[in-house]
């Protein structure tokens, strides 16, 4: 009320100020197809009016809306080579503010391997050993390849980098293992080592023998002679045990 008695109404026009754009990034970076993506707000939006700011999220794959509107995008949505972006829109309860965006390209996921088996599981000096990997897995669906390294007593065997190992590399009593690294054409996975295999003793070959005389009489003494000696793959010294049978 004024001094003259006339009522005056003062109208204050309130104009809402939209919040500023936040600062964001996608985590992790770089990212693989087996990892979820999360939009991280590094610096929150500022609202001049002091309003509480909330955020809306929209994820795009190769420029096309994916329909995902949460801060986190599950790994099941992504594949190697795809370009993903997220748009974050702040809102103060009255209106939207300026948006922020970040983008990332999905990289290659290294493969994994479950186990490696050496065969034969009982091996001798003259055997050839074979390494058989199993349980290869690659989230990107890439084809498998492998690199090998054989070990004798825990020490890498020079030049033994194939899937097989010839008997010339080991002897009776040696302990053999093999480490296999899976590859997908781009990256290598973690190395997997087989169980150890101890080389077994080789049985000597059968000798050739002759009993003399060829036409014995009742009073003859029979003698067994070795016409062709046994051989032994382990180069052991050989001895013989004799057992005579009647009829």
C-alpha positions in Angstrom: 0.0 0.0 0.0 1.4 3.4 -1.0 1.4 6.5 1.0 -1.6 7.8 -1.0 -3.6 4.8 -0.1 -3.5 3.2 -3.5 -2.7 -0.6 -3.6 0.2 -1.5 -5.9 1.0 -5.1 -7.0 4.6 -5.9 -7.8 4.9 -8.9 -10.1 8.3 -10.5 -10.2 8.7 -12.6 -13.5 10.7 -15.7 -12.6 12.7 -17.1 -15.5 14.2 -20.5 -14.9 17.8 -21.0 -15.9 18.7 -24.4 -17.5 21.6 -26.3 -16.0 24.9 -26.3 -17.8 26.3 -29.4 -19.6 28.2 -31.9 -17.4 31.7 -33.1 -18.3 31.6 -36.9 -19.0 33.6 -39.8 -20.2 33.0 -43.5 -21.1 34.7 -46.0 -18.9 36.7 -48.2 -19.6 38.7 -46.7 -22.5 39.9 -48.6 -24.4 37.0 -51.0 -24.1 36.5 -54.6 -25.2 33.4 -56.5 -26.1 33.5 -58.4 -22.8 33.3 -55.2 -20.7 30.3 -53.1 -19.7 30.4 -49.4 -20.6 29.6 -46.7 -18.1 29.0 -43.0 -18.6 31.0 -41.3 -15.8 30.1 -37.7 -14.8 33.5 -36.0 -14.1 32.0 -32.6 -13.4 28.4 -32.2 -12.5 26.1 -29.7 -14.2 25.7 -26.3 -12.5 22.3 -24.9 -11.9 22.1 -21.1 -11.3 18.7 -21.5 -9.5 20.1 -24.1 -7.1 17.7 -26.8 -8.4 18.5 -30.5 -8.1 19.8 -31.8 -11.4 19.1 -35.3 -12.7 20.5 -36.9 -15.8 19.1 -38.8 -18.7 21.2 -41.2 -20.8 20.9 -42.3 -24.4 23.3 -44.8 -26.0 23.9 -45.0 -29.7 25.6 -47.8 -31.8 27.1 -46.6 -35.0 24.9 -43.5 -34.8 21.7 -45.5 -34.3 19.8 -45.3 -31.0 20.1 -48.6 -29.0 17.2 -47.9 -26.7 19.4 -48.2 -23.6 18.8 -45.3 -21.3 20.8 -46.2 -18.2 24.2 -45.0 -17.2 25.7 -48.4 -17.9 25.6 -50.4 -21.1 25.9 -54.2 -20.6 28.7 -56.0 -22.5 26.1 -58.1 -24.3 25.2 -55.2 -26.5 28.7 -54.6 -27.9 30.9 -56.3 -30.5 34.4 -55.6 -31.8 34.7 -52.7 -34.2 31.4 -51.0 -33.2 31.4 -47.3 -32.4 29.4 -46.4 -29.3 28.4 -43.0 -28.0 26.4 -41.8 -25.1 24.5 -38.5 -24.8 23.9 -37.2 -21.3 21.1 -34.6 -20.8 20.8 -32.7 -17.5 17.4 -31.6 -16.2 16.6 -29.3 -13.2 13.0 -30.4 -12.8 11.7 -27.7 -15.2 13.8 -28.0 -18.3 16.7 -29.7 -20.0 20.1 -28.2 -20.1 22.9 -28.6 -22.6 23.9 -32.1 -23.4 27.3 -33.8 -23.2 28.5 -36.7 -25.3 31.5 -39.1 -25.5 32.3 -41.9 -28.0 34.4 -45.0 -28.1 35.2 -47.8 -30.5 35.1 -51.4 -29.2 38.5 -53.1 -29.4 39.5 -56.7 -29.7 39.0 -59.1 -26.8 42.0 -61.5 -26.3 41.1 -65.2 -26.3 41.2 -67.6 -23.4 42.2 -71.3 -23.1 41.1 -73.8 -20.6 43.8 -76.5 -20.6 46.5 -78.4 -22.5 47.1 -82.2 -22.5 50.3 -84.0 -23.5 49.8 -87.3 -25.2 50.6 -90.1 -24.9 50.1 -89.8 -21.1 52.6 -92.6 -20.6 55.6 -91.8 -22.8 59.0 -93.4 -23.5 62.3 -92.1 -24.9 61.5 -92.9 -28.5 57.9 -91.5 -28.4 56.8 -88.2 -30.0 54.8 -86.1 -27.7 51.8 -84.0 -28.8 50.2 -81.0 -27.1 46.5 -80.7 -27.5 44.9 -77.4 -26.4 41.2 -77.4 -25.4 38.6 -74.9 -24.3 39.5 -72.0 -26.7 37.1 -69.1 -26.3 36.9 -65.7 -28.0 34.2 -63.2 -27.3 34.6 -61.7 -30.8 34.2 -65.1 -32.5 37.7 -65.0 -34.0 39.4 -68.2 -35.2 41.9 -69.9 -32.9 45.6 -70.3 -33.4 48.3 -71.2 -30.9 52.0 -70.8 -30.1 53.9 -73.5 -28.2 56.9 -73.7 -25.9 58.2 -77.0 -24.5 60.1 -77.3 -21.2 62.4 -79.9 -19.8 62.7 -79.7 -16.0 61.2 -76.2 -16.1 63.8 -74.9 -18.6 62.6 -73.9 -22.1 63.9 -76.3 -24.9 65.5 -74.2 -27.6 63.7 -74.6 -30.9 60.9 -76.7 -29.4 58.0 -74.4 -30.4 55.7 -76.7 -32.4 52.7 -78.8 -31.3 54.9 -81.9 -31.1 58.1 -82.8 -29.4 60.4 -85.6 -30.8 62.0 -88.1 -28.5 65.4 -86.8 -29.4 64.8 -84.0 -26.9 64.3 -86.1 -23.8 65.4 -89.2 -21.9 64.0 -91.5 -19.3 63.2 -89.7 -16.1 63.0 -86.2 -17.7 60.0 -84.1 -16.7 58.3 -82.5 -19.6 55.7 -79.6 -19.7 54.4 -77.4 -22.5 53.0 -73.9 -22.4 50.4 -72.8 -25.0 49.4 -69.3 -25.8 46.0 -68.8 -27.6 45.8 -66.2 -30.4 42.9 -64.7 -32.3 44.8 -63.1 -35.2 45.1 -59.8 -33.3 46.0 -60.4 -29.7 47.4 -63.2 -27.5 45.6 -64.6 -24.5 47.2 -65.8 -21.3 49.6 -68.8 -21.4 48.3 -72.1 -20.1 50.8 -74.8 -19.0 50.1 -78.5 -19.1 50.5 -81.0 -16.2 54.0 -82.4 -16.1 54.8 -85.7 -17.8 57.7 -87.9 -16.6 59.3 -90.0 -19.2 59.0 -93.7 -18.3 61.6 -96.5 -18.5 61.7 -98.3 -21.9 61.5 -102.1 -21.9 64.4 -103.7 -23.6 63.8 -105.6 -26.8 63.5 -109.3 -27.0 66.8 -111.1 -27.7 67.3 -114.0 -30.1 68.6 -117.2 -28.5 69.9 -120.6 -29.6 69.9 -123.8 -27.5 72.8 -126.2 -28.2 73.5 -128.9 -28.9 70.8 -129.2 -31.6 70.5 -133.0 -31.1 71.2 -133.6 -27.5 71.5 -137.0 -25.8 70.5 -138.0 -22.3 73.9 -137.0 -20.9 74.2 -133.8 -22.9 74.5 -130.4 -21.2 72.2 -127.9 -22.8 73.4 -124.3 -23.2 71.5 -121.2 -24.1 73.4 -118.7 -26.2 72.2 -115.2 -27.2 72.6 -114.8 -30.9 71.2 -111.3 -31.1 71.3 -109.1 -28.0 68.5 -107.0 -26.7 68.5 -103.2 -27.4 67.4 -100.5 -24.9 66.1 -97.1 -26.0 67.4 -95.6 -22.7 70.9 -97.0 -23.4 70.9 -98.9 -20.1 73.3 -101.8 -19.4 71.4 -105.0 -19.9 71.5 -108.3 -18.1 69.6 -111.5 -18.6 67.5 -113.9 -16.5 67.1 -117.5 -17.7 64.3 -119.9 -16.9 64.3 -123.5 -18.3 61.1 -125.4 -18.7 60.6 -129.2 -19.2 57.9 -130.3 -21.7 
